[in-house]
Structures are given as structure tokens and as C-alpha cells.
Amino acid sequence: ERLGHTRTLAYEPWPRYDETLLTEDTVEIPVQINGKVRARIQVAIDATAETILSLAKMDEHVARHLDGKTIAKEIVVPGKMVNLVVR
């Protein structure tokens, strides 16, 4: 009442929310090289495995660890992680 309201809080409606604001457009994916996290990249939530892999390889921290080595295996779980096995 001191603030100018005539009704108590018990009679006020619940706040509304917008479901579109709850969805994420991007996701952060860890990039591992031989099982150790070397970088984290931001990709679109609907990015393909090829896109995620190319973005991971372009990251400067990953490129430094791949320099002069051959990639034996590429494991990409879209929306979750990237793991590169190098020799």
C-alpha cells in the first residue's frame, strides 16, 4: 500500500514468459586432441559434422597441436564434442 498498490501480491497474475527466448542459437563444443581438451568453439546448434570439424581445425590452439602431425581418427558428435587422434 505504501508503494501505491491497492491489491496484495497474492492476487497478482504469474509473470508471462516467451519460449523463443529460452532456446539457444549456438552451443559451445570442446575440442579434444588425444583425449585432452585443447579448445572450445562456438557453433550453430544445427551445424553439420563437417562444419564443426572444419571450425575445430581452424582454431589457433588446435592448429598449433596439429602442426606437423597426421590425424589418425576424427570423432565428431554434433552438438557435443570433437575428438582428434593424432600421431
PDB file of N, CA, C and O in Angstrom:
ATOM      1  N   GLU A   1       0.813  -1.185   0.000  1.00  0.00           N
ATOM      2  CA  GLU A   1       0.000   0.000   0.000  1.00  0.00           C
ATOM      3  C   GLU A   1       0.863   1.258   0.000  1.00  0.00           C
ATOM      4  O   GLU A   1       0.494   2.271  -0.595  1.00  0.00           O
ATOM      5  N   ARG A   2       1.989   1.191   0.656  1.00  0.00           N
ATOM      6  CA  ARG A   2       2.862   2.365   0.716  1.00  0.00           C
ATOM      7  C   ARG A   2       3.427   2.726  -0.658  1.00  0.00           C
ATOM      8  O   ARG A   2       3.740   3.886  -0.926  1.00  0.00           O
ATOM      9  N   LEU A   3       3.553   1.719  -1.525  1.00  0.00           N
ATOM     10  CA  LEU A   3       4.089   1.956  -2.860  1.00  0.00           C
ATOM     11  C   LEU A   3       3.003   2.302  -3.879  1.00  0.00           C
ATOM     12  O   LEU A   3       3.309   2.509  -5.053  1.00  0.00           O
ATOM     13  N   GLY A   4       1.747   2.367  -3.453  1.00  0.00           N
ATOM     14  CA  GLY A   4       0.687   2.764  -4.347  1.00  0.00           C
ATOM     15  C   GLY A   4      -0.137   1.621  -4.912  1.00  0.00           C
ATOM     16  O   GLY A   4      -1.000   1.856  -5.759  1.00  0.00           O
ATOM     17  N   HIS A   5       0.098   0.405  -4.477  1.00  0.00           N
ATOM     18  CA  HIS A   5      -0.664  -0.738  -4.973  1.00  0.00           C
ATOM     19  C   HIS A   5      -1.890  -0.946  -4.092  1.00  0.00           C
ATOM     20  O   HIS A   5      -1.836  -0.779  -2.873  1.00  0.00           O
ATOM     21  N   THR A   6      -2.988  -1.312  -4.733  1.00  0.00           N
ATOM     22  CA  THR A   6      -4.222  -1.490  -3.970  1.00  0.00           C
ATOM     23  C   THR A   6      -4.486  -2.956  -3.642  1.00  0.00           C
ATOM     24  O   THR A   6      -5.152  -3.258  -2.651  1.00  0.00           O
ATOM     25  N   ARG A   7      -3.958  -3.889  -4.483  1.00  0.00           N
ATOM     26  CA  ARG A   7      -4.185  -5.312  -4.236  1.00  0.00           C
ATOM     27  C   ARG A   7      -2.942  -5.952  -3.640  1.00  0.00           C
ATOM     28  O   ARG A   7      -1.831  -5.458  -3.831  1.00  0.00           O
ATOM     29  N   THR A   8      -3.126  -7.047  -2.919  1.00  0.00           N
ATOM     30  CA  THR A   8      -1.979  -7.751  -2.354  1.00  0.00           C
ATOM     31  C   THR A   8      -1.293  -8.582  -3.430  1.00  0.00           C
ATOM     32  O   THR A   8      -1.857  -8.801  -4.502  1.00  0.00           O
ATOM     33  N   LEU A   9      -0.115  -9.031  -3.156  1.00  0.00           N
ATOM     34  CA  LEU A   9       0.657  -9.822  -4.102  1.00  0.00           C
ATOM     35  C   LEU A   9      -0.020 -11.147  -4.411  1.00  0.00           C
ATOM     36  O   LEU A   9       0.164 -11.690  -5.500  1.00  0.00           O
ATOM     37  N   ALA A  10      -0.786 -11.668  -3.492  1.00  0.00           N
ATOM     38  CA  ALA A  10      -1.476 -12.942  -3.695  1.00  0.00           C
ATOM     39  C   ALA A  10      -2.461 -12.884  -4.860  1.00  0.00           C
ATOM     40  O   ALA A  10      -2.770 -13.924  -5.441  1.00  0.00           O
ATOM     41  N   TYR A  11      -2.959 -11.714  -5.215  1.00  0.00           N
ATOM     42  CA  TYR A  11      -3.938 -11.575  -6.291  1.00  0.00           C
ATOM     43  C   TYR A  11      -3.327 -11.159  -7.626  1.00  0.00           C
ATOM     44  O   TYR A  11      -4.048 -11.012  -8.613  1.00  0.00           O
ATOM     45  N   GLU A  12      -2.033 -10.972  -7.670  1.00  0.00           N
ATOM     46  CA  GLU A  12      -1.368 -10.582  -8.910  1.00  0.00           C
ATOM     47  C   GLU A  12      -1.182 -11.816  -9.793  1.00  0.00           C
ATOM     48  O   GLU A  12      -1.006 -12.916  -9.269  1.00  0.00           O
ATOM     49  N   PRO A  13      -1.216 -11.662 -11.118  1.00  0.00           N
ATOM     50  CA  PRO A  13      -1.028 -12.813 -12.019  1.00  0.00           C
ATOM     51  C   PRO A  13       0.442 -13.237 -12.059  1.00  0.00           C
ATOM     52  O   PRO A  13       1.341 -12.447 -11.770  1.00  0.00           O
ATOM     53  N   TRP A  14       0.664 -14.511 -12.425  1.00  0.00           N
ATOM     54  CA  TRP A  14       2.019 -15.016 -12.588  1.00  0.00           C
ATOM     55  C   TRP A  14       2.672 -14.325 -13.774  1.00  0.00           C
ATOM     56  O   TRP A  14       1.987 -13.973 -14.734  1.00  0.00           O
ATOM     57  N   PRO A  15       3.962 -14.128 -13.726  1.00  0.00           N
ATOM     58  CA  PRO A  15       4.657 -13.500 -14.860  1.00  0.00           C
ATOM     59  C   PRO A  15       4.575 -14.381 -16.107  1.00  0.00           C
ATOM     60  O   PRO A  15       4.582 -15.607 -16.001  1.00  0.00           O
ATOM     61  N   ARG A  16       4.499 -13.773 -17.263  1.00  0.00           N
ATOM     62  CA  ARG A  16       4.482 -14.486 -18.547  1.00  0.00           C
ATOM     63  C   ARG A  16       5.928 -14.648 -19.029  1.00  0.00           C
ATOM     64  O   ARG A  16       6.813 -13.875 -18.665  1.00  0.00           O
ATOM     65  N   TYR A  17       6.133 -15.654 -19.839  1.00  0.00           N
ATOM     66  CA  TYR A  17       7.468 -15.849 -20.407  1.00  0.00           C
ATOM     67  C   TYR A  17       7.338 -16.140 -21.895  1.00  0.00           C
ATOM     68  O   TYR A  17       6.290 -16.573 -22.373  1.00  0.00           O
ATOM     69  N   ASP A  18       8.410 -15.895 -22.604  1.00  0.00           N
ATOM     70  CA  ASP A  18       8.460 -16.112 -24.041  1.00  0.00           C
ATOM     71  C   ASP A  18       9.353 -17.323 -24.306  1.00  0.00           C
ATOM     72  O   ASP A  18      10.553 -17.280 -24.033  1.00  0.00           O
ATOM     73  N   GLU A  19       8.773 -18.404 -24.837  1.00  0.00           N
ATOM     74  CA  GLU A  19       9.537 -19.641 -25.049  1.00  0.00           C
ATOM     75  C   GLU A  19      10.649 -19.473 -26.074  1.00  0.00           C
ATOM     76  O   GLU A  19      11.652 -20.184 -26.019  1.00  0.00           O
ATOM     77  N   THR A  20      10.486 -18.550 -27.000  1.00  0.00           N
ATOM     78  CA  THR A  20      11.533 -18.350 -28.004  1.00  0.00           C
ATOM     79  C   THR A  20      12.808 -17.810 -27.389  1.00  0.00           C
ATOM     80  O   THR A  20      13.889 -18.008 -27.943  1.00  0.00           O
ATOM     81  N   LEU A  21      12.707 -17.135 -26.260  1.00  0.00           N
ATOM     82  CA  LEU A  21      13.903 -16.618 -25.596  1.00  0.00           C
ATOM     83  C   LEU A  21      14.639 -17.702 -24.812  1.00  0.00           C
ATOM     84  O   LEU A  21      15.775 -17.491 -24.385  1.00  0.00           O
ATOM     85  N   LEU A  22      14.011 -18.851 -24.619  1.00  0.00           N
ATOM     86  CA  LEU A  22      14.628 -19.927 -23.862  1.00  0.00           C
ATOM     87  C   LEU A  22      15.517 -20.824 -24.720  1.00  0.00           C
ATOM     88  O   LEU A  22      16.306 -21.597 -24.175  1.00  0.00           O
ATOM     89  N   THR A  23      15.411 -20.743 -26.043  1.00  0.00           N
ATOM     90  CA  THR A  23      16.198 -21.596 -26.915  1.00  0.00           C
ATOM     91  C   THR A  23      17.525 -20.931 -27.250  1.00  0.00           C
ATOM     92  O   THR A  23      17.605 -19.710 -27.384  1.00  0.00           O
ATOM     93  N   GLU A  24      18.545 -21.734 -27.381  1.00  0.00           N
ATOM     94  CA  GLU A  24      19.888 -21.258 -27.704  1.00  0.00           C
ATOM     95  C   GLU A  24      20.111 -21.349 -29.211  1.00  0.00           C
ATOM     96  O   GLU A  24      19.625 -22.282 -29.851  1.00  0.00           O
ATOM     97  N   ASP A  25      20.835 -20.402 -29.778  1.00  0.00           N
ATOM     98  CA  ASP A  25      21.191 -20.426 -31.193  1.00  0.00           C
ATOM     99  C   ASP A  25      22.537 -21.092 -31.424  1.00  0.00           C
ATOM    100  O   ASP A  25      22.775 -21.682 -32.478  1.00  0.00           O
ATOM    101  N   THR A  26      23.424 -20.996 -30.424  1.00  0.00           N
ATOM    102  CA  THR A  26      24.753 -21.579 -30.546  1.00  0.00           C
ATOM    103  C   THR A  26      25.029 -22.486 -29.351  1.00  0.00           C
ATOM    104  O   THR A  26      24.361 -22.412 -28.320  1.00  0.00           O
ATOM    105  N   VAL A  27      26.020 -23.332 -29.521  1.00  0.00           N
ATOM    106  CA  VAL A  27      26.426 -24.229 -28.449  1.00  0.00           C
ATOM    107  C   VAL A  27      27.952 -24.239 -28.400  1.00  0.00           C
ATOM    108  O   VAL A  27      28.610 -24.126 -29.434  1.00  0.00           O
ATOM    109  N   GLU A  28      28.510 -24.374 -27.202  1.00  0.00           N
ATOM    110  CA  GLU A  28      29.961 -24.446 -27.028  1.00  0.00           C
ATOM    111  C   GLU A  28      30.378 -25.910 -27.025  1.00  0.00           C
ATOM    112  O   GLU A  28      29.863 -26.712 -26.246  1.00  0.00           O
ATOM    113  N   ILE A  29      31.315 -26.250 -27.902  1.00  0.00           N
ATOM    114  CA  ILE A  29      31.760 -27.639 -28.056  1.00  0.00           C
ATOM    115  C   ILE A  29      33.240 -27.732 -27.707  1.00  0.00           C
ATOM    116  O   ILE A  29      34.046 -26.957 -28.223  1.00  0.00           O
ATOM    117  N   PRO A  30      33.610 -28.676 -26.833  1.00  0.00           N
ATOM    118  CA  PRO A  30      35.037 -28.870 -26.548  1.00  0.00           C
ATOM    119  C   PRO A  30      35.715 -29.625 -27.692  1.00  0.00           C
ATOM    120  O   PRO A  30      35.128 -30.520 -28.300  1.00  0.00           O
ATOM    121  N   VAL A  31      36.953 -29.247 -27.965  1.00  0.00           N
ATOM    122  CA  VAL A  31      37.754 -29.922 -28.984  1.00  0.00           C
ATOM    123  C   VAL A  31      38.895 -30.605 -28.262  1.00  0.00           C
ATOM    124  O   VAL A  31      39.715 -29.955 -27.613  1.00  0.00           O
ATOM    125  N   GLN A  32      38.939 -31.934 -28.382  1.00  0.00           N
ATOM    126  CA  GLN A  32      39.979 -32.717 -27.722  1.00  0.00           C
ATOM    127  C   GLN A  32      40.982 -33.205 -28.754  1.00  0.00           C
ATOM    128  O   GLN A  32      40.627 -33.531 -29.887  1.00  0.00           O
ATOM    129  N   ILE A  33      42.235 -33.248 -28.341  1.00  0.00           N
ATOM    130  CA  ILE A  33      43.285 -33.854 -29.156  1.00  0.00           C
ATOM    131  C   ILE A  33      43.935 -34.908 -28.283  1.00  0.00           C
ATOM    132  O   ILE A  33      44.505 -34.607 -27.234  1.00  0.00           O
ATOM    133  N   ASN A  34      43.840 -36.141 -28.732  1.00  0.00           N
ATOM    134  CA  ASN A  34      44.314 -37.301 -27.970  1.00  0.00           C
ATOM    135  C   ASN A  34      43.715 -37.332 -26.561  1.00  0.00           C
ATOM    136  O   ASN A  34      44.399 -37.682 -25.599  1.00  0.00           O
ATOM    137  N   GLY A  35      42.455 -36.970 -26.447  1.00  0.00           N
ATOM    138  CA  GLY A  35      41.741 -37.078 -25.177  1.00  0.00           C
ATOM    139  C   GLY A  35      41.885 -35.895 -24.246  1.00  0.00           C
ATOM    140  O   GLY A  35      41.289 -35.892 -23.169  1.00  0.00           O
ATOM    141  N   LYS A  36      42.658 -34.884 -24.625  1.00  0.00           N
ATOM    142  CA  LYS A  36      42.833 -33.700 -23.779  1.00  0.00           C
ATOM    143  C   LYS A  36      42.159 -32.503 -24.440  1.00  0.00           C
ATOM    144  O   LYS A  36      42.339 -32.265 -25.634  1.00  0.00           O
ATOM    145  N   VAL A  37      41.393 -31.761 -23.672  1.00  0.00           N
ATOM    146  CA  VAL A  37      40.699 -30.590 -24.203  1.00  0.00           C
ATOM    147  C   VAL A  37      41.719 -29.509 -24.520  1.00  0.00           C
ATOM    148  O   VAL A  37      42.466 -29.060 -23.650  1.00  0.00           O
ATOM    149  N   ARG A  38      41.735 -29.100 -25.786  1.00  0.00           N
ATOM    150  CA  ARG A  38      42.685 -28.076 -26.230  1.00  0.00           C
ATOM    151  C   ARG A  38      41.994 -26.761 -26.571  1.00  0.00           C
ATOM    152  O   ARG A  38      42.630 -25.707 -26.579  1.00  0.00           O
ATOM    153  N   ALA A  39      40.686 -26.820 -26.855  1.00  0.00           N
ATOM    154  CA  ALA A  39      39.968 -25.593 -27.208  1.00  0.00           C
ATOM    155  C   ALA A  39      38.480 -25.822 -27.023  1.00  0.00           C
ATOM    156  O   ALA A  39      38.018 -26.952 -26.862  1.00  0.00           O
ATOM    157  N   ARG A  40      37.740 -24.721 -27.050  1.00  0.00           N
ATOM    158  CA  ARG A  40      36.276 -24.750 -27.042  1.00  0.00           C
ATOM    159  C   ARG A  40      35.828 -23.803 -28.150  1.00  0.00           C
ATOM    160  O   ARG A  40      36.295 -22.668 -28.242  1.00  0.00           O
ATOM    161  N   ILE A  41      34.912 -24.289 -28.991  1.00  0.00           N
ATOM    162  CA  ILE A  41      34.443 -23.487 -30.110  1.00  0.00           C
ATOM    163  C   ILE A  41      32.940 -23.276 -29.998  1.00  0.00           C
ATOM    164  O   ILE A  41      32.220 -24.108 -29.446  1.00  0.00           O
ATOM    165  N   GLN A  42      32.483 -22.154 -30.528  1.00  0.00           N
ATOM    166  CA  GLN A  42      31.060 -21.832 -30.582  1.00  0.00           C
ATOM    167  C   GLN A  42      30.572 -22.157 -31.989  1.00  0.00           C
ATOM    168  O   GLN A  42      31.105 -21.641 -32.972  1.00  0.00           O
ATOM    169  N   VAL A  43      29.556 -23.012 -32.082  1.00  0.00           N
ATOM    170  CA  VAL A  43      28.981 -23.367 -33.381  1.00  0.00           C
ATOM    171  C   VAL A  43      27.462 -23.235 -33.314  1.00  0.00           C
ATOM    172  O   VAL A  43      26.872 -23.211 -32.234  1.00  0.00           O
ATOM    173  N   ALA A  44      26.854 -23.153 -34.471  1.00  0.00           N
ATOM    174  CA  ALA A  44      25.396 -23.099 -34.542  1.00  0.00           C
ATOM    175  C   ALA A  44      24.826 -24.417 -34.048  1.00  0.00           C
ATOM    176  O   ALA A  44      25.439 -25.469 -34.226  1.00  0.00           O
ATOM    177  N   ILE A  45      23.670 -24.362 -33.435  1.00  0.00           N
ATOM    178  CA  ILE A  45      23.058 -25.549 -32.844  1.00  0.00           C
ATOM    179  C   ILE A  45      22.750 -26.612 -33.903  1.00  0.00           C
ATOM    180  O   ILE A  45      22.729 -27.802 -33.591  1.00  0.00           O
ATOM    181  N   ASP A  46      22.511 -26.193 -35.151  1.00  0.00           N
ATOM    182  CA  ASP A  46      22.164 -27.141 -36.209  1.00  0.00           C
ATOM    183  C   ASP A  46      23.315 -27.372 -37.195  1.00  0.00           C
ATOM    184  O   ASP A  46      23.079 -27.788 -38.329  1.00  0.00           O
ATOM    185  N   ALA A  47      24.549 -27.107 -36.776  1.00  0.00           N
ATOM    186  CA  ALA A  47      25.714 -27.269 -37.650  1.00  0.00           C
ATOM    187  C   ALA A  47      25.961 -28.747 -37.941  1.00  0.00           C
ATOM    188  O   ALA A  47      25.744 -29.607 -37.088  1.00  0.00           O
ATOM    189  N   THR A  48      26.416 -29.024 -39.156  1.00  0.00           N
ATOM    190  CA  THR A  48      26.723 -30.400 -39.551  1.00  0.00           C
ATOM    191  C   THR A  48      28.077 -30.818 -38.992  1.00  0.00           C
ATOM    192  O   THR A  48      28.859 -29.985 -38.533  1.00  0.00           O
ATOM    193  N   ALA A  49      28.339 -32.108 -39.038  1.00  0.00           N
ATOM    194  CA  ALA A  49      29.602 -32.634 -38.518  1.00  0.00           C
ATOM    195  C   ALA A  49      30.785 -32.083 -39.310  1.00  0.00           C
ATOM    196  O   ALA A  49      31.832 -31.798 -38.730  1.00  0.00           O
ATOM    197  N   GLU A  50      30.634 -31.930 -40.623  1.00  0.00           N
ATOM    198  CA  GLU A  50      31.713 -31.407 -41.454  1.00  0.00           C
ATOM    199  C   GLU A  50      32.032 -29.947 -41.095  1.00  0.00           C
ATOM    200  O   GLU A  50      33.196 -29.551 -41.042  1.00  0.00           O
ATOM    201  N   THR A  51      30.988 -29.164 -40.851  1.00  0.00           N
ATOM    202  CA  THR A  51      31.182 -27.770 -40.478  1.00  0.00           C
ATOM    203  C   THR A  51      31.878 -27.660 -39.135  1.00  0.00           C
ATOM    204  O   THR A  51      32.795 -26.856 -38.969  1.00  0.00           O
ATOM    205  N   ILE A  52      31.448 -28.463 -38.179  1.00  0.00           N
ATOM    206  CA  ILE A  52      32.051 -28.443 -36.850  1.00  0.00           C
ATOM    207  C   ILE A  52      33.519 -28.843 -36.921  1.00  0.00           C
ATOM    208  O   ILE A  52      34.366 -28.233 -36.269  1.00  0.00           O
ATOM    209  N   LEU A  53      33.817 -29.867 -37.713  1.00  0.00           N
ATOM    210  CA  LEU A  53      35.197 -30.334 -37.848  1.00  0.00           C
ATOM    211  C   LEU A  53      36.083 -29.274 -38.498  1.00  0.00           C
ATOM    212  O   LEU A  53      37.219 -29.071 -38.070  1.00  0.00           O
ATOM    213  N   SER A  54      35.579 -28.606 -39.513  1.00  0.00           N
ATOM    214  CA  SER A  54      36.395 -27.568 -40.167  1.00  0.00           C
ATOM    215  C   SER A  54      36.626 -26.383 -39.234  1.00  0.00           C
ATOM    216  O   SER A  54      37.719 -25.818 -39.220  1.00  0.00           O
ATOM    217  N   LEU A  55      35.610 -25.994 -38.452  1.00  0.00           N
ATOM    218  CA  LEU A  55      35.793 -24.907 -37.484  1.00  0.00           C
ATOM    219  C   LEU A  55      36.792 -25.302 -36.399  1.00  0.00           C
ATOM    220  O   LEU A  55      37.588 -24.478 -35.949  1.00  0.00           O
ATOM    221  N   ALA A  56      36.746 -26.559 -35.985  1.00  0.00           N
ATOM    222  CA  ALA A  56      37.679 -27.031 -34.958  1.00  0.00           C
ATOM    223  C   ALA A  56      39.113 -26.989 -35.469  1.00  0.00           C
ATOM    224  O   ALA A  56      40.019 -26.585 -34.740  1.00  0.00           O
ATOM    225  N   LYS A  57      39.323 -27.400 -36.710  1.00  0.00           N
ATOM    226  CA  LYS A  57      40.674 -27.411 -37.274  1.00  0.00           C
ATOM    227  C   LYS A  57      41.210 -26.000 -37.507  1.00  0.00           C
ATOM    228  O   LYS A  57      42.424 -25.798 -37.494  1.00  0.00           O
ATOM    229  N   MET A  58      40.328 -25.020 -37.720  1.00  0.00           N
ATOM    230  CA  MET A  58      40.755 -23.642 -37.947  1.00  0.00           C
ATOM    231  C   MET A  58      41.101 -22.902 -36.659  1.00  0.00           C
ATOM    232  O   MET A  58      41.727 -21.844 -36.713  1.00  0.00           O
ATOM    233  N   ASP A  59      40.709 -23.434 -35.507  1.00  0.00           N
ATOM    234  CA  ASP A  59      41.019 -22.782 -34.239  1.00  0.00           C
ATOM    235  C   ASP A  59      42.535 -22.750 -34.046  1.00  0.00           C
ATOM    236  O   ASP A  59      43.222 -23.735 -34.318  1.00  0.00           O
ATOM    237  N   GLU A  60      43.051 -21.614 -33.576  1.00  0.00           N
ATOM    238  CA  GLU A  60      44.508 -21.442 -33.466  1.00  0.00           C
ATOM    239  C   GLU A  60      45.151 -22.398 -32.462  1.00  0.00           C
ATOM    240  O   GLU A  60      46.274 -22.850 -32.683  1.00  0.00           O
ATOM    241  N   HIS A  61      44.461 -22.714 -31.363  1.00  0.00           N
ATOM    242  CA  HIS A  61      45.026 -23.639 -30.366  1.00  0.00           C
ATOM    243  C   HIS A  61      45.068 -25.067 -30.906  1.00  0.00           C
ATOM    244  O   HIS A  61      46.017 -25.805 -30.641  1.00  0.00           O
ATOM    245  N   VAL A  62      44.062 -25.448 -31.647  1.00  0.00           N
ATOM    246  CA  VAL A  62      44.019 -26.784 -32.237  1.00  0.00           C
ATOM    247  C   VAL A  62      45.056 -26.883 -33.353  1.00  0.00           C
ATOM    248  O   VAL A  62      45.775 -27.878 -33.444  1.00  0.00           O
ATOM    249  N   ALA A  63      45.138 -25.867 -34.195  1.00  0.00           N
ATOM    250  CA  ALA A  63      46.094 -25.880 -35.306  1.00  0.00           C
ATOM    251  C   ALA A  63      47.525 -26.014 -34.803  1.00  0.00           C
ATOM    252  O   ALA A  63      48.349 -26.678 -35.432  1.00  0.00           O
ATOM    253  N   ARG A  64      47.820 -25.387 -33.677  1.00  0.00           N
ATOM    254  CA  ARG A  64      49.165 -25.478 -33.100  1.00  0.00           C
ATOM    255  C   ARG A  64      49.489 -26.923 -32.702  1.00  0.00           C
ATOM    256  O   ARG A  64      50.625 -27.368 -32.867  1.00  0.00           O
ATOM    257  N   HIS A  65      48.500 -27.657 -32.177  1.00  0.00           N
ATOM    258  CA  HIS A  65      48.723 -29.040 -31.754  1.00  0.00           C
ATOM    259  C   HIS A  65      48.696 -30.017 -32.932  1.00  0.00           C
ATOM    260  O   HIS A  65      49.183 -31.142 -32.813  1.00  0.00           O
ATOM    261  N   LEU A  66      48.134 -29.598 -34.065  1.00  0.00           N
ATOM    262  CA  LEU A  66      48.085 -30.456 -35.245  1.00  0.00           C
ATOM    263  C   LEU A  66      49.268 -30.241 -36.174  1.00  0.00           C
ATOM    264  O   LEU A  66      49.485 -31.035 -37.088  1.00  0.00           O
ATOM    265  N   ASP A  67      50.031 -29.184 -35.956  1.00  0.00           N
ATOM    266  CA  ASP A  67      51.134 -28.824 -36.839  1.00  0.00           C
ATOM    267  C   ASP A  67      52.173 -29.938 -36.900  1.00  0.00           C
ATOM    268  O   ASP A  67      52.749 -30.319 -35.881  1.00  0.00           O
ATOM    269  N   GLY A  68      52.406 -30.456 -38.104  1.00  0.00           N
ATOM    270  CA  GLY A  68      53.419 -31.488 -38.316  1.00  0.00           C
ATOM    271  C   GLY A  68      52.984 -32.886 -37.923  1.00  0.00           C
ATOM    272  O   GLY A  68      53.806 -33.802 -37.934  1.00  0.00           O
ATOM    273  N   LYS A  69      51.728 -33.081 -37.577  1.00  0.00           N
ATOM    274  CA  LYS A  69      51.225 -34.391 -37.172  1.00  0.00           C
ATOM    275  C   LYS A  69      50.144 -34.842 -38.138  1.00  0.00           C
ATOM    276  O   LYS A  69      49.519 -34.028 -38.817  1.00  0.00           O
ATOM    277  N   THR A  70      49.933 -36.146 -38.188  1.00  0.00           N
ATOM    278  CA  THR A  70      48.873 -36.683 -39.036  1.00  0.00           C
ATOM    279  C   THR A  70      47.681 -37.074 -38.176  1.00  0.00           C
ATOM    280  O   THR A  70      47.836 -37.598 -37.072  1.00  0.00           O
ATOM    281  N   ILE A  71      46.508 -36.815 -38.692  1.00  0.00           N
ATOM    282  CA  ILE A  71      45.280 -37.160 -37.968  1.00  0.00           C
ATOM    283  C   ILE A  71      44.932 -38.613 -38.284  1.00  0.00           C
ATOM    284  O   ILE A  71      44.692 -38.967 -39.438  1.00  0.00           O
ATOM    285  N   ALA A  72      44.907 -39.444 -37.251  1.00  0.00           N
ATOM    286  CA  ALA A  72      44.597 -40.854 -37.420  1.00  0.00           C
ATOM    287  C   ALA A  72      43.096 -41.107 -37.391  1.00  0.00           C
ATOM    288  O   ALA A  72      42.595 -41.979 -38.101  1.00  0.00           O
ATOM    289  N   LYS A  73      42.377 -40.344 -36.569  1.00  0.00           N
ATOM    290  CA  LYS A  73      40.941 -40.562 -36.433  1.00  0.00           C
ATOM    291  C   LYS A  73      40.258 -39.253 -36.060  1.00  0.00           C
ATOM    292  O   LYS A  73      40.783 -38.468 -35.270  1.00  0.00           O
ATOM    293  N   GLU A  74      39.080 -39.028 -36.639  1.00  0.00           N
ATOM    294  CA  GLU A  74      38.279 -37.846 -36.337  1.00  0.00           C
ATOM    295  C   GLU A  74      36.935 -38.300 -35.797  1.00  0.00           C
ATOM    296  O   GLU A  74      36.195 -39.003 -36.485  1.00  0.00           O
ATOM    297  N   ILE A  75      36.616 -37.910 -34.583  1.00  0.00           N
ATOM    298  CA  ILE A  75      35.345 -38.272 -33.960  1.00  0.00           C
ATOM    299  C   ILE A  75      34.584 -36.973 -33.717  1.00  0.00           C
ATOM    300  O   ILE A  75      35.046 -36.093 -32.991  1.00  0.00           O
ATOM    301  N   VAL A  76      33.407 -36.867 -34.337  1.00  0.00           N
ATOM    302  CA  VAL A  76      32.583 -35.674 -34.195  1.00  0.00           C
ATOM    303  C   VAL A  76      31.193 -36.106 -33.746  1.00  0.00           C
ATOM    304  O   VAL A  76      30.515 -36.867 -34.436  1.00  0.00           O
ATOM    305  N   VAL A  77      30.781 -35.616 -32.594  1.00  0.00           N
ATOM    306  CA  VAL A  77      29.422 -35.819 -32.110  1.00  0.00           C
ATOM    307  C   VAL A  77      28.756 -34.451 -32.175  1.00  0.00           C
ATOM    308  O   VAL A  77      29.005 -33.602 -31.318  1.00  0.00           O
ATOM    309  N   PRO A  78      27.901 -34.224 -33.196  1.00  0.00           N
ATOM    310  CA  PRO A  78      27.298 -32.892 -33.362  1.00  0.00           C
ATOM    311  C   PRO A  78      26.574 -32.414 -32.107  1.00  0.00           C
ATOM    312  O   PRO A  78      25.756 -33.129 -31.529  1.00  0.00           O
ATOM    313  N   GLY A  79      26.892 -31.202 -31.705  1.00  0.00           N
ATOM    314  CA  GLY A  79      26.277 -30.616 -30.522  1.00  0.00           C
ATOM    315  C   GLY A  79      26.928 -31.025 -29.216  1.00  0.00           C
ATOM    316  O   GLY A  79      26.545 -30.520 -28.160  1.00  0.00           O
ATOM    317  N   LYS A  80      27.909 -31.929 -29.254  1.00  0.00           N
ATOM    318  CA  LYS A  80      28.525 -32.433 -28.018  1.00  0.00           C
ATOM    319  C   LYS A  80      30.032 -32.223 -27.953  1.00  0.00           C
ATOM    320  O   LYS A  80      30.521 -31.560 -27.038  1.00  0.00           O
ATOM    321  N   MET A  81      30.785 -32.785 -28.920  1.00  0.00           N
ATOM    322  CA  MET A  81      32.242 -32.737 -28.818  1.00  0.00           C
ATOM    323  C   MET A  81      32.916 -33.077 -30.137  1.00  0.00           C
ATOM    324  O   MET A  81      32.294 -33.595 -31.064  1.00  0.00           O
ATOM    325  N   VAL A  82      34.222 -32.765 -30.193  1.00  0.00           N
ATOM    326  CA  VAL A  82      35.099 -33.147 -31.298  1.00  0.00           C
ATOM    327  C   VAL A  82      36.344 -33.748 -30.678  1.00  0.00           C
ATOM    328  O   VAL A  82      36.923 -33.173 -29.757  1.00  0.00           O
ATOM    329  N   ASN A  83      36.766 -34.917 -31.184  1.00  0.00           N
ATOM    330  CA  ASN A  83      37.968 -35.559 -30.677  1.00  0.00           C
ATOM    331  C   ASN A  83      38.823 -35.948 -31.870  1.00  0.00           C
ATOM    332  O   ASN A  83      38.361 -36.633 -32.783  1.00  0.00           O
ATOM    333  N   LEU A  84      40.077 -35.504 -31.856  1.00  0.00           N
ATOM    334  CA  LEU A  84      41.018 -35.830 -32.922  1.00  0.00           C
ATOM    335  C   LEU A  84      42.141 -36.667 -32.330  1.00  0.00           C
ATOM    336  O   LEU A  84      42.744 -36.302 -31.321  1.00  0.00           O
ATOM    337  N   VAL A  85      42.409 -37.796 -32.976  1.00  0.00           N
ATOM    338  CA  VAL A  85      43.511 -38.659 -32.559  1.00  0.00           C
ATOM    339  C   VAL A  85      44.635 -38.422 -33.559  1.00  0.00           C
ATOM    340  O   VAL A  85      44.464 -38.640 -34.759  1.00  0.00           O
ATOM    341  N   VAL A  86      45.786 -37.973 -33.060  1.00  0.00           N
ATOM    342  CA  VAL A  86      46.917 -37.647 -33.936  1.00  0.00           C
ATOM    343  C   VAL A  86      48.122 -38.489 -33.583  1.00  0.00           C
ATOM    344  O   VAL A  86      48.256 -39.004 -32.473  1.00  0.00           O
ATOM    345  N   ARG A  87      49.001 -38.611 -34.578  1.00  0.00           N
ATOM    346  CA  ARG A  87      50.258 -39.335 -34.386  1.00  0.00           C
ATOM    347  C   ARG A  87      51.413 -38.432 -34.728  1.00  0.00           C
ATOM    348  O   ARG A  87      52.569 -38.845 -34.635  1.00  0.00           O
TER     349      ARG A  87
END
